[in-house]
């Protein structure tokens, strides 16, 4: 049976558009139909304009080919768009219309991609959740802060979406919703036009339904193609740390099963323990975040504090006692650790690590623990969360595949290998 257009992967759609068997207009229309059908159940989108999206799709159909020509994408509402309201997940900015697209949105348009609309974020991309539901089970959180991005992709409303991560805001919702979340090496996708939170850690990334789609879209922004490595036999390390004490049994079991399965398929797998000096940096990451977020949100904090959620107020208050000297010392420690972490990749292509404690939590008042992305965000390393199993409640479980700084192409190839073995 022919697959509905909105269920095509981004690569499948791109090939069909290039072959002339699918138009961008038909693809966008199918995605819009899915949004209309499911919007009230999932609440992933905060703004979409069918006529605007269809006009952009018709333009893509008539324009010369770009690497991303005709592919619809969604934009997390922490990222500026000139055509759509950008509220940053806060009532402070209700109705706010930026004057220009963020750099990543402009690049995607330049390559021929079509903005489908804006998707929900938690408040200023922090911990207070959006209204979005997990499409796998609407009584469970989709994770945060890229909640709308993960949910929209998982529910086949759009093949790919921009997300952002400062701690675990891409990898955790990807794991909870059963999609792929790619947080690139820090700075690979520019943050111009993204509401700052912790500028030394804020990273723009991609959520998609396959690793190949994430690679296609992220590298396509730069006019490049990620090269497939079907014969790859990666060298992997399951990386244990003190954070594993917080894991639920199903997550630990899923990671072990993936390790065994990849070994059977030709990978080499070893077990390592995170050095204590790196393990200790998880607490530092949270204090660094608090100090920088107080600066980034200084205007809102001084003039609109009554519109903050209690959770955000408390988080910003956590930075009050941090001196300038301590902040600079934290920056020094982080810089030193980014050199030290190279040792983990001696003879290793990628680390295997949990992206979350387990399945998505029941309820919508909390988006889950972000601790499992904290260290890797601080260290600026590229990470890919891929779905690998199903937990006891029938919800997805992912695994986080972590690469060396700047080694994104190899990391994506390894993540594709892990995903293929898990399937």
Secondary structure, DSSP 4 states (H G I P E B T S, - for coil): -PPPGGGS-HHHHHHHHHHTSS-HHHHHHHHHHHHHHHHHHH--EEE--HHHHHHHHHHHHHSPP-TTTT-EEEEETTB--SSS---TTSGGGTT---SS--HHHHHHHHTT-EEEEEE--SGGGSSS--S---TT-TTB---SSSHHHHHHHHTTS-SEEEEEESSSTTHHHHHHHTSEEEEPSTTSS--TTB--SSTTT-EEEEEESSHHHHHHHHHHTTT--PPP-TT---EEEEEE-GGGGG--HHHHHHHHHHHHHHHHTT-EEEEEE--HHHHTHHHHHHHHHHHHHHHHTHHHHHH-GGGS-HHHHHHHHTTTT--HHHHHHHHHHHHHHHHHGGGGGTT-SEEEE-SSSSSPPBBSS-----HHHHHHHHTT--EEEEEEEE-TTS-EEEEEEE--TT-HHHHHHHHHHHHHHH-
